């Protein structure tokens, strides 16, 4: 199967998942607080090292997983074509606004094959441009973290190790999500 065929299948799965999660029994769009759930969050028994990741920042400078060290980080892998990914951006932006600072940050890693600019443009359009954005225009991070699709969000400790993950969309500005993050920040 070619890389393009794989991405087409992932895109279709992402769209179908988004429709399933965001539409109620009558086909009406529900709020994300009702649609997503932190129940899908999987906390690891012990921190796990991240695989080798490579991406670029706004200047095109190459970065790796080392760029994710120093703060507790919520690393969200997403793409502009992924409906559930797009839906949760305002919530992730609100989370950054409410909790971001010296101890915590929300980082967006775009898996969009078009590169950095379309992703940055989208974030600006939805008012989520307070998030740190990196781009993986080869879309290798998704495979590297062994995720079946987008969005996938990893919670990293200050050493850049994965301490938990959630596959699919979630209400990231909810009290439940904030409690998970607060507990991670408290781990010194």
Backbone as a printed PyTorch tensor [residue, N CA C, xyz], in Angstrom:
tensor([[[  0.8510,  -1.1700,   0.0000],
         [  0.0000,   0.0000,   0.0000],
         [  0.8990,   1.2370,   0.0000]],

        [[  0.5990,   2.2090,  -0.8240],
         [  1.4250,   3.4040,  -0.9170],
         [  1.1660,   4.3200,   0.2640]],

        [[  2.1030,   5.2160,   0.4920],
         [  1.9970,   6.1950,   1.5760],
         [  0.7430,   7.0590,   1.4010]],

        [[  0.4480,   7.4760,   0.1670],
         [ -0.7340,   8.3000,  -0.0840],
         [ -2.0110,   7.5310,   0.2200]],

        [[ -2.0410,   6.2450,  -0.0990],
         [ -3.2140,   5.4340,   0.1970],
         [ -3.4020,   5.3010,   1.7010]],

        [[ -2.3250,   5.1390,   2.4210],
         [ -2.3950,   5.0510,   3.8820],
         [ -2.9620,   6.3350,   4.4570]],

        [[ -2.4670,   7.4810,   3.9630],
         [ -2.9690,   8.7540,   4.4790],
         [ -4.4190,   8.9770,   4.0860]],

        [[ -4.8300,   8.5030,   2.9430],
         [ -6.2350,   8.6280,   2.5410],
         [ -7.1120,   7.8130,   3.4880]],

        [[ -6.6670,   6.6130,   3.8390],
         [ -7.4110,   5.7850,   4.7860],
         [ -7.4550,   6.4280,   6.1640]],

        [[ -6.3300,   6.9870,   6.6080],
         [ -6.3010,   7.6770,   7.8940],
         [ -7.2410,   8.8670,   7.8920]],

        [[ -7.2420,   9.6200,   6.8090],
         [ -8.1250,  10.7800,   6.7060],
         [ -9.5800,  10.3510,   6.7980]],

        [[ -9.9340,   9.3010,   6.0810],
         [-11.3120,   8.8090,   6.1060],
         [-11.6890,   8.3310,   7.5100]],

        [[-10.7990,   7.6140,   8.1490],
         [-11.0680,   7.1300,   9.5030],
         [-11.2340,   8.2900,  10.4700]],

        [[-10.4110,   9.3020,  10.3130],
         [-10.4810,  10.4790,  11.1720],
         [-11.8150,  11.1880,  10.9960]],

        [[-12.2420,  11.3580,   9.7860],
         [-13.5210,  12.0160,   9.5040],
         [-14.6720,  11.1970,  10.0760]],

        [[-14.6680,   9.8910,   9.8480],
         [-15.7440,   9.0480,  10.3700],
         [-15.7710,   9.0540,  11.8890]],

        [[-14.6020,   9.0250,  12.5080],
         [-14.5310,   9.0930,  13.9580],
         [-15.0950,  10.4140,  14.4440]],

        [[-14.7590,  11.4810,  13.7660],
         [-15.2670,  12.7980,  14.1410],
         [-16.7740,  12.8720,  14.0400]],

        [[-17.3260,  12.3350,  12.9800],
         [-18.7800,  12.3300,  12.8080],
         [-19.4280,  11.4990,  13.9110]],

        [[-18.8680,  10.3450,  14.1790],
         [-19.4090,   9.4670,  15.2080],
         [-19.3780,  10.1240,  16.5840]],

        [[-18.2400,  10.7610,  16.9300],
         [-18.0930,  11.3240,  18.2600],
         [-18.8430,  12.6330,  18.4480]],

        [[-19.0020,  13.4060,  17.3960],
         [-19.5990,  14.7250,  17.5580],
         [-21.0630,  14.8020,  17.1660]],

        [[-21.6620,  13.7370,  16.7480],
         [-23.0880,  13.7780,  16.4190],
         [-23.8480,  12.8640,  17.3530]],

        [[-24.9350,  13.3740,  17.8630],
         [-25.7870,  12.6120,  18.7620],
         [-26.6800,  11.6790,  17.9590]],

        [[-27.5890,  11.0000,  18.6260],
         [-28.4580,  10.0370,  17.9580],
         [-29.3510,  10.6700,  16.8910]],

        [[-29.6190,  11.9630,  17.0050],
         [-30.4520,  12.6310,  16.0060],
         [-29.6130,  13.3180,  14.9380]],

        [[-28.3180,  13.1110,  14.9430],
         [-27.4460,  13.7130,  13.9420],
         [-27.0910,  15.1510,  14.2420]],

        [[-27.4000,  15.6180,  15.4510],
         [-27.1010,  16.9980,  15.8150],
         [-25.7090,  17.0540,  16.4330]],

        [[-24.9960,  18.1200,  16.1340],
         [-23.6750,  18.3030,  16.7100],
         [-23.8280,  18.6170,  18.1840]],

        [[-23.0800,  17.9130,  18.9970],
         [-23.1020,  18.1320,  20.4320],
         [-21.8660,  18.8910,  20.8440]],

        [[-21.8740,  19.4280,  22.0330],
         [-20.6840,  20.1040,  22.5320],
         [-19.6050,  19.0600,  22.7720]],

        [[-18.3640,  19.4830,  22.6970],
         [-17.2790,  18.5270,  22.8710],
         [-17.2380,  17.9840,  24.2860]],

        [[-17.7900,  18.7250,  25.2480],
         [-17.8070,  18.2230,  26.6190],
         [-18.6470,  16.9480,  26.7020]],

        [[-19.6820,  16.8380,  25.8710],
         [-20.5000,  15.6290,  25.8660],
         [-19.9260,  14.5720,  24.9380]],

        [[-19.2330,  15.0070,  23.8900],
         [-18.7780,  14.0710,  22.8740],
         [-17.5050,  13.3540,  23.2810]],

        [[-16.4920,  14.0930,  23.6720],
         [-15.2140,  13.5040,  24.0350],
         [-15.2100,  13.1710,  25.5110]],

        [[-14.2520,  12.4140,  25.9240],
         [-14.1710,  12.0540,  27.3280],
         [-12.7310,  11.7980,  27.7020]],

        [[-12.4090,  12.1580,  28.9070],
         [-11.0710,  11.8730,  29.4070],
         [-10.9730,  10.4160,  29.8590]],

        [[-12.0730,   9.6840,  29.7950],
         [-12.0550,   8.2670,  30.1600],
         [-11.1170,   7.4700,  29.2630]],

        [[-10.8590,   7.9720,  28.0680],
         [ -9.9630,   7.2770,  27.1420],
         [ -8.4860,   7.5520,  27.4420]],

        [[ -8.2070,   8.4520,  28.4020],
         [ -6.8120,   8.7520,  28.7560],
         [ -6.1760,   7.5260,  29.3990]],

        [[ -5.0180,   7.1580,  28.8810],
         [ -4.2770,   6.0040,  29.3890],
         [ -3.0060,   6.4900,  30.0680]],

        [[ -2.9450,   6.3260,  31.3830],
         [ -1.7500,   6.6990,  32.1410],
         [ -0.8290,   5.4950,  32.2020]],

        [[  0.4280,   5.7030,  31.8420],
         [  1.3970,   4.6030,  31.8600],
         [  1.8630,   4.3230,  33.2970]],

        [[  2.1660,   3.0680,  33.6200],
         [  2.6630,   2.7430,  34.9650],
         [  3.9910,   3.4360,  35.2720]],

        [[  4.8020,   3.6370,  34.2410],
         [  6.0650,   4.3600,  34.4060],
         [  6.3290,   5.1510,  33.1180]],

        [[  7.0980,   6.2470,  33.2320],
         [  7.3730,   7.0650,  32.0380],
         [  8.0600,   6.2540,  30.9410]],

        [[  7.7030,   6.5710,  29.6980],
         [  8.2770,   5.8870,  28.5360],
         [  9.0280,   6.8910,  27.6810]],

        [[ 10.2190,   6.5000,  27.2400],
         [ 10.9840,   7.3720,  26.3550],
         [ 10.2540,   7.5400,  25.0340]],

        [[ 10.3100,   8.7500,  24.4980],
         [  9.7290,   8.9980,  23.1810],
         [ 10.6240,   8.3920,  22.1110]],

        [[ 10.0570,   7.9470,  21.0220],
         [ 10.8920,   7.5070,  19.9000],
         [ 11.5480,   8.7230,  19.2650]],

        [[ 12.4570,   8.4880,  18.3580],
         [ 13.0960,   9.5980,  17.6400],
         [ 12.0210,  10.3310,  16.8260]],

        [[ 11.9310,  11.6190,  17.0310],
         [ 11.0000,  12.4610,  16.2840],
         [ 11.7830,  13.5710,  15.6240]],

        [[ 11.3510,  13.9870,  14.4550],
         [ 11.9610,  15.1470,  13.8100],
         [ 10.8580,  15.9960,  13.1990]],

        [[ 11.0050,  17.3070,  13.3650],
         [ 10.0100,  18.2530,  12.8960],
         [ 10.6870,  19.6070,  12.7470]],

        [[  9.9510,  20.5980,  12.2850],
         [ 10.5120,  21.9370,  12.1040],
         [  9.6660,  22.9530,  12.8590]],

        [[ 10.3120,  24.0800,  13.1910],
         [  9.5950,  25.1710,  13.8400],
         [  9.2020,  26.2180,  12.7980]],

        [[  8.7500,  27.3620,  13.2430],
         [  8.2630,  28.4180,  12.3500],
         [  9.3300,  28.9230,  11.3900]],

        [[ 10.5910,  28.8410,  11.7750],
         [ 11.6770,  29.3230,  10.9200],
         [ 12.1840,  28.2550,   9.9610]],

        [[ 11.6700,  27.0330,  10.1100],
         [ 12.1450,  25.9180,   9.2900],
         [ 13.3140,  25.1900,   9.9180]],

        [[ 13.7000,  25.6080,  11.1320],
         [ 14.8140,  24.9610,  11.8320],
         [ 14.4110,  23.5580,  12.2830]],

        [[ 15.2940,  22.6040,  12.0620],
         [ 15.0460,  21.2180,  12.4560],
         [ 15.0590,  21.0960,  13.9740]],

        [[ 14.1010,  20.3470,  14.4780],
         [ 13.9830,  20.0800,  15.9120],
         [ 13.8020,  18.5800,  16.1070]],

        [[ 14.0320,  18.1500,  17.3450],
         [ 13.7750,  16.7550,  17.6940],
         [ 13.0720,  16.7100,  19.0390]],

        [[ 12.8970,  15.5280,  19.5930],
         [ 12.1680,  15.3690,  20.8470],
         [ 12.7910,  16.1650,  21.9880]],

        [[ 14.0530,  16.5110,  21.8840],
         [ 14.7010,  17.3300,  22.9060],
         [ 14.0350,  18.6840,  23.0850]],

        [[ 13.3680,  19.1730,  22.0500],
         [ 12.6610,  20.4570,  22.1290],
         [ 11.4490,  20.3760,  23.0520]],

        [[ 11.0790,  19.1830,  23.4550],
         [  9.8950,  18.9870,  24.2790],
         [ 10.2360,  18.7910,  25.7540]],

        [[ 11.4670,  19.0280,  26.1170],
         [ 11.9050,  18.8590,  27.5070],
         [ 11.8550,  20.1910,  28.2460]],

        [[ 11.7480,  20.0980,  29.5640],
         [ 11.8090,  21.2790,  30.4120],
         [ 10.4930,  21.6220,  31.0960]],

        [[  9.3820,  21.3470,  30.4420],
         [  8.0560,  21.6030,  31.0020],
         [  7.2110,  20.3530,  30.8260]],

        [[  6.1770,  20.2370,  31.6310],
         [  5.1650,  19.2260,  31.3470],
         [  4.5130,  19.6900,  30.0510]],

        [[  4.4190,  18.7890,  29.0900],
         [  3.9540,  19.1580,  27.7530],
         [  2.8120,  18.2620,  27.3130]],

        [[  1.7790,  18.8970,  26.8020],
         [  0.7000,  18.1670,  26.1490],
         [  0.9910,  18.2630,  24.6620]],

        [[  1.4480,  17.1620,  24.0800],
         [  1.8410,  17.1050,  22.6700],
         [  0.6910,  16.5290,  21.8650]],

        [[  0.1080,  17.3650,  21.0150],
         [ -1.0590,  16.9800,  20.2230],
         [ -0.6450,  16.8040,  18.7690]],

        [[ -0.7820,  15.5810,  18.2470],
         [ -0.5350,  15.3110,  16.8300],
         [ -1.8510,  15.4540,  16.0960]],

        [[ -1.8450,  16.2320,  15.0220],
         [ -3.0760,  16.5820,  14.3310],
         [ -2.7760,  16.9270,  12.8850]],

        [[ -3.8220,  17.2270,  12.1130],
         [ -3.6700,  17.7050,  10.7370],
         [ -4.8710,  18.5870,  10.4010]],

        [[ -4.6810,  19.4810,   9.4540],
         [ -5.7450,  20.4130,   9.0910],
         [ -6.9340,  19.7050,   8.4610]],

        [[ -6.7370,  18.5320,   7.8710],
         [ -7.8200,  17.8110,   7.2180],
         [ -8.6210,  16.9270,   8.1720]],

        [[ -8.2130,  16.8450,   9.4000],
         [ -8.8240,  15.9670,  10.4070],
         [ -9.8970,  16.7510,  11.1750]],

        [[-11.1640,  16.4080,  10.9440],
         [-12.2770,  17.1360,  11.5630],
         [-12.2210,  17.1400,  13.0950]],

        [[-12.0090,  15.9950,  13.7700],
         [-11.9290,  16.0370,  15.2330],
         [-10.7330,  16.8600,  15.7200]],

        [[ -9.6360,  16.8340,  14.9720],
         [ -8.4580,  17.6270,  15.3400],
         [ -8.8130,  19.1070,  15.3250]],

        [[ -9.4590,  19.5200,  14.2710],
         [ -9.8420,  20.9260,  14.1020],
         [-10.8060,  21.3580,  15.2010]],

        [[-11.7020,  20.4640,  15.5600],
         [-12.7230,  20.7650,  16.5630],
         [-12.1210,  21.0390,  17.9330]],

        [[-11.0540,  20.3150,  18.3020],
         [-10.5060,  20.4760,  19.6470],
         [ -9.4770,  21.5990,  19.7740]],

        [[ -9.0990,  22.2450,  18.6900],
         [ -8.0960,  23.3190,  18.7640],
         [ -8.4790,  24.4600,  19.7070]],

        [[ -9.7190,  24.9740,  19.6550],
         [-10.0560,  26.0470,  20.6030],
         [ -9.9380,  25.6040,  22.0670]],

        [[-10.2560,  24.3340,  22.3390],
         [-10.1360,  23.8310,  23.7060],
         [ -8.6710,  23.7380,  24.1290]],

        [[ -7.8280,  23.2930,  23.2180],
         [ -6.3980,  23.2250,  23.5190],
         [ -5.8320,  24.6290,  23.7260]],

        [[ -6.3050,  25.5770,  22.9350],
         [ -5.8750,  26.9650,  23.0830],
         [ -6.3000,  27.5220,  24.4410]],

        [[ -7.5290,  27.2150,  24.8430],
         [ -8.0230,  27.6690,  26.1480],
         [ -7.2130,  27.0190,  27.2670]],

        [[ -6.8850,  25.7550,  27.1120],
         [ -6.0590,  25.0680,  28.1020],
         [ -4.7080,  25.7650,  28.2460]],

        [[ -4.0840,  26.1210,  27.1180],
         [ -2.8080,  26.8380,  27.1680],
         [ -2.9810,  28.1760,  27.8720]],

        [[ -4.0530,  28.8790,  27.5710],
         [ -4.3130,  30.1800,  28.1890],
         [ -4.4980,  30.0390,  29.6920]],

        [[ -5.2480,  29.0090,  30.1130],
         [ -5.5450,  28.8040,  31.5260],
         [ -4.3690,  28.2470,  32.3210]],

        [[ -3.5830,  27.3510,  31.7310],
         [ -2.5660,  26.6390,  32.5090],
         [ -1.1360,  26.8290,  32.0200]],

        [[ -0.9540,  27.3580,  30.8070],
         [  0.3910,  27.4950,  30.2530],
         [  1.2530,  28.4410,  31.0670]],

        [[  2.5450,  28.1580,  31.0990],
         [  3.4680,  28.9960,  31.8560],
         [  4.7970,  28.2890,  32.0440]],

        [[  5.4120,  28.5680,  33.1660],
         [  6.7500,  28.0340,  33.4380],
         [  6.7690,  26.5170,  33.5840]],

        [[  5.6210,  25.9250,  33.9790],
         [  5.5840,  24.4890,  34.2500],
         [  4.8670,  23.6590,  33.2030]],

        [[  4.0920,  24.3090,  32.3140],
         [  3.2450,  23.5490,  31.4010],
         [  3.0970,  24.2750,  30.0680]],

        [[  2.9950,  23.4670,  29.0040],
         [  2.7520,  24.0160,  27.6700],
         [  1.9770,  23.0250,  26.8170]],

        [[  1.1940,  23.5770,  25.8780],
         [  0.5210,  22.7780,  24.8700],
         [  1.3100,  22.9530,  23.5800]],

        [[  1.7130,  21.8450,  22.9740],
         [  2.4820,  21.8770,  21.7320],
         [  1.7060,  21.1140,  20.6730]],

        [[  1.5450,  21.7500,  19.5360],
         [  0.8630,  21.1460,  18.3930],
         [  1.9130,  20.6290,  17.4100]],

        [[  1.8090,  19.3840,  17.0200],
         [  2.7020,  18.8120,  16.0150],
         [  1.8330,  18.4380,  14.8150]],

        [[  1.9000,  19.2710,  13.7970],
         [  1.0910,  19.0630,  12.6030],
         [  1.6670,  17.9370,  11.7600]],

        [[  0.8020,  17.0010,  11.4200],
         [  1.1700,  15.8960,  10.5430],
         [  0.7150,  16.1860,   9.1110]],

        [[  0.3870,  17.4290,   8.8420],
         [ -0.0930,  17.8490,   7.5320],
         [  1.0510,  17.8160,   6.5270]],

        [[  0.8710,  17.1160,   5.4210],
         [  1.9180,  16.9820,   4.4080],
         [  2.2200,  18.2950,   3.6970]],

        [[  1.3550,  19.2830,   3.8530],
         [  1.5720,  20.5830,   3.2150],
         [  2.5800,  21.4360,   3.9740]],

        [[  2.9550,  21.0270,   5.1750],
         [  3.9720,  21.7370,   5.9220],
         [  3.4250,  22.6990,   6.9550]],

        [[  4.2940,  23.5680,   7.4030],
         [  4.0250,  24.4630,   8.5350],
         [  2.9690,  25.5220,   8.2380]],

        [[  3.0920,  26.1940,   7.1230],
         [  2.2620,  27.3660,   6.8400],
         [  0.7510,  27.1100,   6.8770]],

        [[  0.2240,  26.0690,   6.2070],
         [ -1.2270,  25.8390,   6.2920],
         [ -1.7080,  25.5860,   7.7290]],

        [[ -0.8870,  24.9250,   8.5110],
         [ -1.2550,  24.6500,   9.9000],
         [ -1.2640,  25.9340,  10.7190]],

        [[ -0.2540,  26.7520,  10.5320],
         [ -0.1910,  28.0400,  11.2430],
         [ -1.3620,  28.9290,  10.8430]],

        [[ -1.6930,  28.9240,   9.5740],
         [ -2.8140,  29.7260,   9.0810],
         [ -4.1240,  29.2670,   9.7300]],

        [[ -4.3330,  27.9630,   9.7900],
         [ -5.5450,  27.4380,  10.4170],
         [ -5.6150,  27.8490,  11.8830]],

        [[ -4.5150,  27.6870,  12.6280],
         [ -4.5220,  28.0400,  14.0490],
         [ -4.8650,  29.5150,  14.2440]],

        [[ -4.3350,  30.3510,  13.3800],
         [ -4.6370,  31.7810,  13.4630],
         [ -6.1160,  32.0340,  13.1780]],

        [[ -6.6690,  31.3750,  12.1790],
         [ -8.0800,  31.5530,  11.8030],
         [ -9.0280,  31.1970,  12.9390]],

        [[ -8.6840,  30.1840,  13.7300],
         [ -9.5740,  29.7680,  14.8120],
         [ -9.1830,  30.3840,  16.1620]],

        [[ -8.2210,  31.2910,  16.1430],
         [ -7.8210,  31.9610,  17.3720],
         [ -7.0280,  31.0850,  18.3150]],

        [[ -6.3450,  30.0870,  17.7770],
         [ -5.5440,  29.1790,  18.6050],
         [ -4.0570,  29.3830,  18.3420]],

        [[ -3.6760,  30.6150,  18.0200],
         [ -2.2750,  30.8640,  17.6840],
         [ -1.4070,  31.1350,  18.9180]],

        [[ -1.9300,  30.8460,  20.1260],
         [ -1.1190,  30.9120,  21.3310],
         [ -0.4260,  29.5790,  21.6150]],

        [[ -0.6090,  28.6030,  20.7320],
         [ -0.0210,  27.2770,  20.9070],
         [  1.3190,  27.1920,  20.1860]],

        [[  2.2630,  26.4950,  20.7780],
         [  3.5300,  26.2340,  20.1020],
         [  3.2410,  25.2560,  18.9670]],

        [[  3.7080,  25.5870,  17.7800],
         [  3.4420,  24.7550,  16.6040],
         [  4.7420,  24.2700,  15.9870]],

        [[  4.7790,  22.9750,  15.7300],
         [  5.8390,  22.3520,  14.9600],
         [  5.1690,  21.5980,  13.8160]],

        [[  5.9280,  21.3200,  12.7740],
         [  5.3640,  20.6080,  11.6260],
         [  6.2340,  19.4160,  11.2570]],

        [[  5.5750,  18.3220,  10.9900],
         [  6.2050,  17.0890,  10.5310],
         [  5.6240,  16.8000,   9.1440]],

        [[  6.1520,  17.4810,   8.1320],
         [  5.5630,  17.3770,   6.7980],
         [  5.8270,  16.0340,   6.1170]],

        [[  6.5410,  15.1590,   6.7730],
         [  6.7190,  13.7930,   6.2790],
         [  5.7620,  12.8380,   7.0010]],

        [[  5.0650,  13.3770,   8.0220],
         [  4.0780,  12.6230,   8.8040],
         [  4.6460,  11.3200,   9.3690]],

        [[  5.8560,  11.3760,   9.8690],
         [  6.4730,  10.1800,  10.4380],
         [  6.2130,  10.0190,  11.9340]],

        [[  5.8500,  11.0970,  12.6000],
         [  5.6470,  11.0310,  14.0480],
         [  4.4970,  10.1060,  14.4230]],

        [[  3.4470,  10.1090,  13.6310],
         [  2.2870,   9.2620,  13.9170],
         [  2.6940,   7.7890,  13.9890]],

        [[  3.4870,   7.3530,  13.0310],
         [  3.9890,   5.9760,  13.0540],
         [  4.9460,   5.7720,  14.2200]],

        [[  5.7970,   6.7580,  14.4530],
         [  6.8110,   6.6310,  15.4990],
         [  6.1900,   6.4350,  16.8820]],

        [[  5.0810,   7.1200,  17.1470],
         [  4.4400,   6.9770,  18.4550],
         [  3.4180,   5.8470,  18.4760]],

        [[  3.3410,   5.1140,  17.3700],
         [  2.4620,   3.9400,  17.2560],
         [  0.9980,   4.2860,  17.5400]],

        [[  0.5360,   5.3330,  16.8840],
         [ -0.8610,   5.7460,  17.0290],
         [ -1.6390,   5.3150,  15.7890]],

        [[ -2.8650,   4.8470,  15.9650],
         [ -3.6460,   4.3650,  14.8260],
         [ -4.2650,   5.4740,  13.9780]],

        [[ -4.2770,   6.6820,  14.4730],
         [ -4.8850,   7.7730,  13.7230],
         [ -4.8010,   9.0770,  14.4860]],

        [[ -5.4160,  10.0920,  13.9320],
         [ -5.3950,  11.4280,  14.5090],
         [ -6.7770,  11.7840,  15.0330]],

        [[ -6.8370,  12.6440,  16.0390],
         [ -5.7370,  13.1770,  16.8200],
         [ -5.2430,  12.1620,  17.8490]],

        [[ -4.0160,  12.3410,  18.2390],
         [ -3.4620,  11.6070,  19.3770],
         [ -2.7080,  12.6340,  20.2080]],

        [[ -2.8980,  12.5520,  21.5170],
         [ -2.2940,  13.5280,  22.4090],
         [ -1.4960,  12.7940,  23.4690]],

        [[ -0.2410,  13.1930,  23.6030],
         [  0.6630,  12.5860,  24.5700],
         [  0.9370,  13.5820,  25.6920]],

        [[  0.8860,  13.1280,  26.9170],
         [  1.2820,  13.9530,  28.0490],
         [  2.7070,  13.5660,  28.4070]],

        [[  3.5890,  14.5620,  28.3860],
         [  5.0180,  14.3280,  28.6250],
         [  5.4350,  14.9680,  29.9450]],

        [[  6.3470,  14.2940,  30.6470],
         [  6.9040,  14.8910,  31.8600],
         [  8.0010,  15.8950,  31.4800]],

        [[  8.6240,  16.4990,  32.4600],
         [  9.6460,  17.5200,  32.1980],
         [ 10.8720,  16.9560,  31.4700]],

        [[ 11.0820,  15.6560,  31.5760],
         [ 12.2090,  15.0150,  30.8940],
         [ 11.8550,  14.6400,  29.4620]],

        [[ 10.6470,  14.9540,  29.0310],
         [ 10.2210,  14.6450,  27.6720],
         [  9.7880,  13.2010,  27.4870]],

        [[  9.4850,  12.5170,  28.5700],
         [  9.0250,  11.1280,  28.4980],
         [  7.4990,  11.1000,  28.5330]],

        [[  6.9350,  10.1650,  27.8090],
         [  5.4830,  10.0190,  27.7780],
         [  4.9940,   9.3890,  29.0710]],

        [[  4.0440,  10.0790,  29.7270],
         [  3.4700,   9.5300,  30.9570],
         [  2.0130,   9.1060,  30.7500]],

        [[  1.4460,   9.4880,  29.6080],
         [  0.0890,   9.0820,  29.2920],
         [ -0.2780,   9.5320,  27.8930]],

        [[ -1.3880,   8.9980,  27.3870],
         [ -1.8490,   9.3700,  26.0480],
         [ -3.3470,   9.2020,  25.9350]],

        [[ -3.8840,   9.9150,  24.9540],
         [ -5.2910,   9.7970,  24.6310],
         [ -5.4140,   9.7950,  23.1190]],

        [[ -6.0470,   8.7650,  22.5920],
         [ -6.2640,   8.6600,  21.1520],
         [ -7.6800,   9.1290,  20.8640]],

        [[ -7.7960,  10.0580,  19.9570],
         [ -9.0880,  10.6520,  19.6270],
         [ -9.2440,  12.0030,  20.2910]],

        [[-10.3490,  12.6680,  20.0000],
         [-10.5770,  13.9920,  20.5590],
         [-10.9800,  13.9130,  22.0290]],

        [[-10.7880,  15.0170,  22.7310],
         [-11.1350,  15.0720,  24.1470],
         [-11.4590,  16.5110,  24.5360]],

        [[-12.1680,  16.6820,  25.6350],
         [-12.4700,  18.0300,  26.1300],
         [-11.2950,  18.5810,  26.9480]],

        [[-10.3060,  19.1070,  26.2710],
         [ -9.0490,  19.4780,  26.9170],
         [ -9.1480,  20.6560,  27.8800]],

        [[-10.1970,  21.4360,  27.8100],
         [-10.3360,  22.5340,  28.7630],
         [-11.2680,  22.1600,  29.9230]],

        [[-11.5890,  20.8770,  30.0450],
         [-12.4900,  20.4160,  31.1080],
         [-11.7520,  20.3070,  32.4430]],

        [[-12.4940,  20.3520,  33.5530],
         [-11.8700,  20.1620,  34.8660],
         [-11.1390,  18.8200,  34.9760]],

        [[-11.6920,  17.7820,  34.3600],
         [-11.0570,  16.4560,  34.4190],
         [ -9.6860,  16.4690,  33.7380]],

        [[ -9.5970,  17.1020,  32.5660],
         [ -8.3170,  17.2020,  31.8600],
         [ -7.3280,  18.0250,  32.6690]],

        [[ -7.8050,  19.1270,  33.2240],
         [ -6.9280,  19.9980,  34.0170],
         [ -6.4180,  19.2820,  35.2620]],

        [[ -7.2310,  18.4110,  35.8430],
         [ -6.7940,  17.6470,  37.0100],
         [ -5.6690,  16.6770,  36.6360]],

        [[ -5.7770,  16.0470,  35.4780],
         [ -4.7200,  15.1400,  35.0080],
         [ -3.4220,  15.9110,  34.8120]],

        [[ -3.5170,  17.0750,  34.2210],
         [ -2.3270,  17.8970,  33.9580],
         [ -1.7390,  18.4380,  35.2630]],

        [[ -2.6080,  18.8790,  36.1590],
         [ -2.1430,  19.3900,  37.4610],
         [ -1.3760,  18.3030,  38.2160]],

        [[ -1.8570,  17.0620,  38.1560],
         [ -1.1660,  15.9500,  38.8200],
         [  0.2040,  15.7240,  38.1710]],

        [[  0.2920,  15.8580,  36.8450],
         [  1.5900,  15.6900,  36.1670],
         [  2.5540,  16.8000,  36.5550]],

        [[  2.0570,  18.0140,  36.6680],
         [  2.9000,  19.1580,  37.0700],
         [  3.4150,  18.9570,  38.4860]],

        [[  2.5860,  18.3830,  39.3610],
         [  2.9740,  18.1830,  40.7590],
         [  4.1100,  17.1740,  40.9140]],

        [[  4.2830,  16.2920,  39.9330],
         [  5.3860,  15.3170,  39.9680],
         [  6.6950,  16.0390,  39.6980]],

        [[  7.5400,  16.1250,  40.6260],
         [  8.8130,  16.8580,  40.4510],
         [  9.9380,  15.9520,  40.1310]]])
